Amino acid sequence: METPSSQTFTGYQTFVIVILAFILFTVMLDFMVLSPLGNILMTSMKLSPQQFGSVVSAYAISACVSGFLTAGFADKYDRKKLLLFFYTGFIIGTLFCALANSYSTLLAARIFTGVFGGVIGSISMAIVTDLFALEQRGKVMGLIQMAFAGSQILGIPLGLWMATRWGWHSTFFAIVIVAVFTGIAVVLRLKPVNEHLKIQNSKSPLLHLWHTVRKKDYRTGFVAIMLLSMGGFMIAPFSSDFYVNNVKIRMEDVPVIFMCSGIASVFIMPVIGKLSDRFDKLGMFIFGTVIACIMVVISTNLGPTPLWEVIVINVLMFVGIMSRMVPSQALNSAIPDAADRGAYMSINSSLQQLAGGLGAISAGFIVVKADATSPLQHFNTLGYVMVGIMLLCIFLMWRVSRMVKAKMAKRTGV
């Protein structure tokens, strides 16, 4: 149920923001840590770029399938119960990742984790949409996305440090511990989120899924968000290997790059969220896209470069990416009707993961490595592909923005 339009959060709303941020922190870290661990995994487990791309995409593709299977049920239950069910499965899957000792067992563990973890983001976004008015969501999205920054500042550097000191398995054990305490807080403090149940009809889950998919406006949102995620999945899994073998950054210094980007994100994301609520969200999205395109081209064409230059380039690239992510999520949250939010967010997440999985698989066949320590070839090709996708997203988000404005004008009678 939406609250009155206000920039002031109640104490309970603040708790919801914090707990969702912690949940997304663990889920994002579980996925994101694979990218900086790429060099370690490919070396220690003797994985080829194609195998590593498969490990990354396994999570995404299984999350895609899970999202579709659960979409019809997403609006039929209390969102708190759904969140706890899938978060528990995510914790178990991450534990399996920590115990994996071969390519096949790691691949299986990532598939299991994706089945549960891939749905958590959509449930969280549905909760945000239920509890916060549209005028608040830019700020809320900015605050929640600080989980992304947190994983950059603390999670990834600490995970890498643990991986180099005690082995990569220790990183996943640490995520399990944090997730268990977060899950306990959800059980004890989060109230039921079930107002949407009052407006549900008797449609079967399958019919509810079909009803959601067949709406034209929804399909536009699906395509836009799907493409938004594809580019990042293409370059992120191979970024650490590129820094080490092409840019000639020491593996010990790679965590510093991610940490500095995360620190910058902590300051920039709340600002972007506020600006997205105060000004035009599409304008913020275009602004971020221009910055991101420029920095992606520069970043993916680097040769041997001093560490400080790499940090500056990476920080600016993340500023652009965050300036796209926050307003696009806020706009996308306004597309579905209240009765369809859970299903819409689940399908959205599913397609997003599918696009990411396809992106990671494609990237694995584009980049080439002669051996574990040789430079990555054709990494700049991935950058150009990502730029093309980001430019296409401007047109799609323009259509989404136009739909949202028409919907809000109709609601207010303007």
ChimeraX attribute file (.defattr): number of C-alpha atoms within 10 A of each C-alpha:
attribute: neighborCount
match mode: 1-to-1
recipient: residues
	/A:1	15
	/A:2	14
	/A:3	15
	/A:4	13
	/A:5	11
	/A:6	11
	/A:7	14
	/A:8	10
	/A:9	14
	/A:10	9
	/A:11	8
	/A:12	12
	/A:13	16
	/A:14	13
	/A:15	14
	/A:16	21
	/A:17	20
	/A:18	16
	/A:19	20
	/A:20	24
	/A:21	22
	/A:22	23
	/A:23	24
	/A:24	24
	/A:25	25
	/A:26	28
	/A:27	26
	/A:28	22
	/A:29	23
	/A:30	25
	/A:31	19
	/A:32	21
	/A:33	21
	/A:34	24
	/A:35	22
	/A:36	24
	/A:37	24
	/A:38	23
	/A:39	25
	/A:40	22
	/A:41	19
	/A:42	19
	/A:43	14
	/A:44	12
	/A:45	12
	/A:46	16
	/A:47	20
	/A:48	18
	/A:49	24
	/A:50	18
	/A:51	17
	/A:52	26
	/A:53	26
	/A:54	22
	/A:55	25
	/A:56	28
	/A:57	30
	/A:58	28
	/A:59	27
	/A:60	33
	/A:61	26
	/A:62	23
	/A:63	31
	/A:64	27
	/A:65	19
	/A:66	21
	/A:67	32
	/A:68	20
	/A:69	18
	/A:70	20
	/A:71	29
	/A:72	25
	/A:73	18
	/A:74	27
	/A:75	27
	/A:76	22
	/A:77	15
	/A:78	16
	/A:79	24
	/A:80	18
	/A:81	15
	/A:82	20
	/A:83	22
	/A:84	16
	/A:85	13
	/A:86	19
	/A:87	25
	/A:88	16
	/A:89	17
	/A:90	27
	/A:91	26
	/A:92	18
	/A:93	24
	/A:94	28
	/A:95	20
	/A:96	22
	/A:97	25
	/A:98	20
	/A:99	16
	/A:100	17
	/A:101	12
	/A:102	12
	/A:103	18
	/A:104	12
	/A:105	14
	/A:106	18
	/A:107	21
	/A:108	19
	/A:109	23
	/A:110	30
	/A:111	23
	/A:112	22
	/A:113	30
	/A:114	30
	/A:115	25
	/A:116	24
	/A:117	33
	/A:118	30
	/A:119	31
	/A:120	27
	/A:121	19
	/A:122	25
	/A:123	25
	/A:124	24
	/A:125	23
	/A:126	24
	/A:127	22
	/A:128	24
	/A:129	24
	/A:130	22
	/A:131	19
	/A:132	19
	/A:133	19
	/A:134	23
	/A:135	18
	/A:136	25
	/A:137	27
	/A:138	29
	/A:139	25
	/A:140	28
	/A:141	26
	/A:142	27
	/A:143	24
	/A:144	27
	/A:145	25
	/A:146	25
	/A:147	26
	/A:148	25
	/A:149	29
	/A:150	23
	/A:151	26
	/A:152	29
	/A:153	23
	/A:154	16
	/A:155	28
	/A:156	28
	/A:157	23
	/A:158	17
	/A:159	28
	/A:160	24
	/A:161	17
	/A:162	17
	/A:163	18
	/A:164	16
	/A:165	10
	/A:166	11
	/A:167	15
	/A:168	22
	/A:169	18
	/A:170	19
	/A:171	27
	/A:172	23
	/A:173	19
	/A:174	18
	/A:175	21
	/A:176	22
	/A:177	13
	/A:178	15
	/A:179	23
	/A:180	14
	/A:181	11
	/A:182	17
	/A:183	18
	/A:184	12
	/A:185	12
	/A:186	18
	/A:187	13
	/A:188	8
	/A:189	12
	/A:190	14
	/A:191	13
	/A:192	12
	/A:193	18
	/A:194	17
	/A:195	16
	/A:196	19
	/A:197	15
	/A:198	8
	/A:199	10
	/A:200	14
	/A:201	10
	/A:202	8
	/A:203	12
	/A:204	12
	/A:205	18
	/A:206	14
	/A:207	12
	/A:208	22
	/A:209	23
	/A:210	14
	/A:211	14
	/A:212	24
	/A:213	16
	/A:214	10
	/A:215	11
	/A:216	10
	/A:217	16
	/A:218	21
	/A:219	15
	/A:220	18
	/A:221	25
	/A:222	24
	/A:223	17
	/A:224	23
	/A:225	22
	/A:226	21
	/A:227	21
	/A:228	26
	/A:229	23
	/A:230	23
	/A:231	24
	/A:232	17
	/A:233	27
	/A:234	28
	/A:235	26
	/A:236	19
	/A:237	28
	/A:238	25
	/A:239	21
	/A:240	25
	/A:241	27
	/A:242	24
	/A:243	28
	/A:244	21
	/A:245	19
	/A:246	22
	/A:247	21
	/A:248	17
	/A:249	20
	/A:250	12
	/A:251	19
	/A:252	12
	/A:253	13
	/A:254	22
	/A:255	23
	/A:256	18
	/A:257	23
	/A:258	24
	/A:259	23
	/A:260	18
	/A:261	23
	/A:262	26
	/A:263	17
	/A:264	17
	/A:265	29
	/A:266	20
	/A:267	13
	/A:268	19
	/A:269	26
	/A:270	21
	/A:271	16
	/A:272	28
	/A:273	27
	/A:274	22
	/A:275	17
	/A:276	28
	/A:277	19
	/A:278	12
	/A:279	10
	/A:280	12
	/A:281	26
	/A:282	21
	/A:283	17
	/A:284	21
	/A:285	25
	/A:286	22
	/A:287	14
	/A:288	23
	/A:289	25
	/A:290	18
	/A:291	18
	/A:292	25
	/A:293	22
	/A:294	15
	/A:295	24
	/A:296	24
	/A:297	19
	/A:298	15
	/A:299	20
	/A:300	21
	/A:301	16
	/A:302	16
	/A:303	13
	/A:304	13
	/A:305	13
	/A:306	11
	/A:307	17
	/A:308	11
	/A:309	10
	/A:310	18
	/A:311	18
	/A:312	14
	/A:313	18
	/A:314	21
	/A:315	22
	/A:316	19
	/A:317	24
	/A:318	23
	/A:319	25
	/A:320	25
	/A:321	24
	/A:322	25
	/A:323	31
	/A:324	28
	/A:325	24
	/A:326	29
	/A:327	31
	/A:328	26
	/A:329	17
	/A:330	25
	/A:331	23
	/A:332	22
	/A:333	23
	/A:334	22
	/A:335	22
	/A:336	20
	/A:337	12
	/A:338	20
	/A:339	19
	/A:340	23
	/A:341	26
	/A:342	31
	/A:343	30
	/A:344	32
	/A:345	25
	/A:346	32
	/A:347	30
	/A:348	27
	/A:349	30
	/A:350	29
	/A:351	25
	/A:352	26
	/A:353	29
	/A:354	25
	/A:355	26
	/A:356	27
	/A:357	28
	/A:358	20
	/A:359	25
	/A:360	30
	/A:361	23
	/A:362	18
	/A:363	26
	/A:364	23
	/A:365	11
	/A:366	17
	/A:367	19
	/A:368	17
	/A:369	13
	/A:370	10
	/A:371	14
	/A:372	18
	/A:373	14
	/A:374	14
	/A:375	20
	/A:376	23
	/A:377	14
	/A:378	15
	/A:379	23
	/A:380	19
	/A:381	17
	/A:382	21
	/A:383	23
	/A:384	17
	/A:385	16
	/A:386	26
	/A:387	21
	/A:388	12
	/A:389	17
	/A:390	24
	/A:391	14
	/A:392	14
	/A:393	23
	/A:394	20
	/A:395	13
	/A:396	20
	/A:397	25
	/A:398	17
	/A:399	16
	/A:400	24
	/A:401	22
	/A:402	13
	/A:403	19
	/A:404	19
	/A:405	14
	/A:406	12
	/A:407	14
	/A:408	14
	/A:409	11
	/A:410	10
	/A:411	9
	/A:412	7
	/A:413	7
	/A:414	7
